[in-house]
């Protein structure tokens, strides 16, 4: 009993120590605006987030901006209010029939819940040339320290550039869908109390599905017509990586060609240059590149991102596995293909390879 009392007395001072609160510098929270609104009607997105300045201990931490009032105005005085997507906070959507019009000028305006008001500079929408055709080229990418290379397809556009104006282009990968092949005959459930065995339990269905996905662009694909004004030209406009699934059978992607302003082109060119830095000790450090958004009460505040308004044309391409000159080993999914996210058994109604 005496020993137990001594033990309790020794613990009492430890319980009285005040906890030490560590104070960390969070850095300035920078508003980031991502918006590309075009002439193709649909629910188009403006994404608002806050990120920290370069060098902050929380650098790279992205926080959605919720509850903001977001509107788009044109030069005729028409105002369109955007609605926040409650399932994806920080994402604000236009009405389903919204589309920009060539010749019109658009301005994005944002008011955050703390009362700050931001506005873009006006963006004029220029007409966009049609895409004559889209071709592919298989490329391989060596990976340092790896025996196997990465690979994929470059999308090559053929366009006739107008000769009476200076044109600036942005290309983005649109929705894609491909024939997904899996191995339900190799299905093995996870061990559990009711099923301790690790033996395969083949499923009867299904081997082949159609999987939809929206790929983020692996790079920035832009051009100006300084070197091909008024000429027919072919340009690299996109890239799709071979992940061992996409090109096993047939792959389809919609390539978006968007006209952008000269100012938007300059901004994207700077971002492209920065993201393509090799990473050597001689390279300049990353920097925050200011876009076309300003705080109306405090113009010195740094606002990241850019509001782009342009016209758009789309060209669809089907790619068969036989067109590739190099392919990754086929990835094995040991399950019913319908269990894969984005997959369905029937092809879309407009599937026409």
PyMOL commands that set and color helices and strands:
alter all, ss='L'
color gray80, all
select helices_A, chain A and resi 2-15+184-186+225-227+262-275+321-323+337-339
alter helices_A, ss='H'
color red, helices_A
select strands_A, chain A and resi 29-37+45-52+63-64+69-74+79-81+83-84+91-93+105-111+117-120+123-124+131-141+150-160+168-181+208-213+221-224+232-241+250-259+293-295+304-309+312-320+343-344
alter strands_A, ss='S'
color yellow, strands_A
deselect
rebuild
show_as cartoon
